[in-house]
Amino acid sequence: MKILRRRRSPVDLDLTPLIDVVFQLLVFFMLAARFAPPSIQINLPRGVKHNDARPERLVIRIGRRGEVFVGADRVDMQALQGVLNKRLRVLGINEVHIEADKDMPYRYFMRVMDRARAAGARRVNLTYEGKRP
């Protein structure tokens, strides 16, 4: 006598809900990281200054409160592009050097750099505090 047995269906795991949950977690953490304020303070390394004896350097200095000096002259932010355009043509160069206070808000630096680019500066060099060799 033969005993009839039911055939067992193969066991399958449905991974669709697991994939949905992982995808939702990924989206959540991507959005949370996008809107979270940066919490890491970065201290940039100090470098070594090289002697640069070229007299045709055009130096822009930005103070802590956003005051801008081109050479020794204080310049209004609105007039900066015209002053830089004229000085770049007179000196016959296409680069500027920016010296900024380390406690200055970043927006002042971006404004000065944008105006320098619009005035014709093709190279914008950032000057930093360093020790002499």
Secondary structure, DSSP 8 states (H G I E B T S, - for coil): ---------------HHHHHHHHHHHHHHHHHHHHS----------EE------TT--EEEE-TTS-EEETTEEE-GGGHHHHHHHHHHHHT--EEEEEE-TTS-HHHHHHHHHHHHHHT-SEEEE---EE--
